[in-house]
Amino acid sequence: MELPRGMKDFDGQENANIEHIRCRFKQLSNLYGFSFMDPSPIELLSTLETKSGPGIRDEIYYFKDKGDREVALRFDFTMGLTRYIASQKSMKLPAKLSSFGGVFRYDEPQKGRYRYFHQWDIEIYGKASLESEAEIIEITSRLFDSLLLKDIVIDINHRNLVESYINKIFNSKDPELVSDILRAIDKIAKKSKDEILKEFQTKGYESEKLEKILEFSQIRGSIQEVEKLFDTSQLQSWDDLKQIIDSLENRGVSNVRINFGIVRGLDYYSGMVFEVFDKNSTLGALAGGGRYDTLTKAFKREDIGATGVAGGVERIILTMQEQNILPEILEKRVAVLYINEEMQKVAHSITSLLRLNNIPTDIDLAGRNMKKQMDLANNARFSIIVGPQELDQGTVVLKDMINGIEGIISLEKLTEDPKSILNLEKL
């Protein structure tokens, strides 16, 4: 029996990794005052088409339900959260919302993302503010810090800045032309310069002007470095970008870089945009976001601005694997092993005691021999071994499965202070 293409089962280890990120995310979300919610996994198709248009049907799962309504599975959290905010006429602003869960996309499956995958999402709704944008980037940086990821860079840009340069080079303010050229810039990370030039020349764009745009998209660095490379006085919103970076420096966020090649593919972005990368990885963006006031306007809320970010959980897990810093899910897990059948009753009693004290504990339920029980110990940080000789002396063996250190602990001590087993070196 097979699953539909692009789907997969998530086993215990994968779920543990996802849960690790979820916990870090929810802690930070609460710390920064974001209200956690879970928007509906099913939306009316018309809602998802609000800004993306009918073309979105090629990228999502949609169908007719038993009431003959056209519905679709959510492809991100931004649409659902924005729909929710737009419907809450009396909600106090600014509103800060966060979400974490599964989303569906009918994309070509790729490394780090199936057609069903997990995202975390943070949004701020209210009056447009550079400080809101800075906070979105700040919490994003703090999340990656909390996951102990190294060499993370946040590339930041402004859509107005890029659009003003496109209009200048092409001497045009045609929105369709701007959208086409933004898509060309967005492809530079996935295709070669020659491939992009060939593709867009067939659409009637002059290669010389396209080359100027693509060269522009390669400019990146600090404010000072960019100003040495390019006359930024001709660019709209350059000062806004500088103010955001100044705010981030004031907040202690130093891993930010200007990158004129970051435009974000979705048409609803209307201001600052950014993406997060591991500088040493080829996996692509780990998270991305920006300002998207045009989406709230599409939901008939002209009075609400919006800025947010979303990150791909599975791709972050792959990055953690590459950096060899997967969560220490074994840190407090204990396996209770018993030498023979006579020791089993005591072993179960110890297991129940540890679980009552919120210590994750495993024990074999099938009465298997000691060698086979060791499979449980391979998934734990500590093991307790109940043997007849030790039991006669009122003790059990305690072993650290990571460094191999062994010790003896009395049943009296174990009963009085079960959590003492987590500090083997101090026993």
Protein Blocks (a to p, Z undefined) as FASTA:
>chain_A
ZZdehiacddfklmmmmmmmmmmmmmmmmmnopacddddfbdcfklmmmmnommlmmmmc
cdddfkopacdddfbfklmmmmmmmmmmmbccdddddddddddddddcdehiafbdcddd
dddeddddfklmmmmmmmmmmmmmmnopahiacddddfklmmmmmmmmnopabfklmmmm
mmmmmmmmmmcfklmmmmmmmnopafklmmmmmmmmmggcdfklmmmmpcfklpghklmm
mmmmmmmmmnopakbccdfkbnojbfkbcbdcdddddfkbcnbpfbdcdddfklmmmnop
akbccddddddfklmmmmmmmnopaccfklmgccdddfblmlmmmmmmmmmmmmmnopac
dddfklpafklmmmmmmmpfbdcdddfklmmnopacdddfknopacdddfklmmmmmmlm
mmmmlZZ
